Amino acid sequence: MSEIAIKDVPPKTVMSLPFAGSYEQTREKLDHLMSWLLRIGHPWSDHPLGLYYDDPTKTPEDELRAEVCLPMEEECEPQEDIERKTLPAVTVAYALHEGPVAGISELYAEIFAWLQESDRTYAEDMPTREVFLKMRGQVDDPAQYVTEVQVPLAPIAESEQQDESQGIEG
């Protein structure tokens, strides 16, 4: 079982390329976004990420919604199908996946099972996130890839927060 923890992620300004269809397009779309930014002379300021809005086990593949994002601190005008936006601050449950992306669905299952055991709830109005910490182009062997999977959490009700801070289980 993976080590799962909770953290707060601050807001982040990104250049984003939304897409629909198979999540397997992530690599191709990220390559497109990176190439575009390099071509216009803008470096990204942090790790690339993917946002995934739908559960691929429940949504037909052609209806899946996602986007790839590159954090940008400097001003950059959006073009074509690329937009500039700010991802909101969010509290997430997260864990690291090491190796090829093919095995990442098992980690999602572990995180969602952990949420149930922890009495925490997935914020269904927000996408899950994958932060690509080590990826193709940085390491040669896919076994060395490292992806942080982040599942957004619904806020804890105020009464539950008080119970938690007092060490009372509710």
Sequence and secondary structure as in RCSB ss.txt:
>XXXX:A:sequence
MSEIAIKDVPPKTVMSLPFAGSYEQTREKLDHLMSWLLRIGHPWSDHPLGLYYDDPTKTPEDELRAEVCLPMEEE
CEPQEDIERKTLPAVTVAYALHEGPVAGISELYAEIFAWLQESDRTYAEDMPTREVFLKMRGQVDDPAQYVTEVQ
VPLAPIAESEQQDESQGIEG
>XXXX:A:secstr
    EEEEE  EEEEEEEEES GGGHHHHHHHHHHHHHHTT    S  EEEE S TTTS GGG EEEEEEE  S 
    TT EEEEE  EEEEEEEEES GGGHHHHHHHHHHHHHHTT  B TTS EEEEEEE BTTBSSGGG EEEEE
EEB    HHHHHHHHTT   
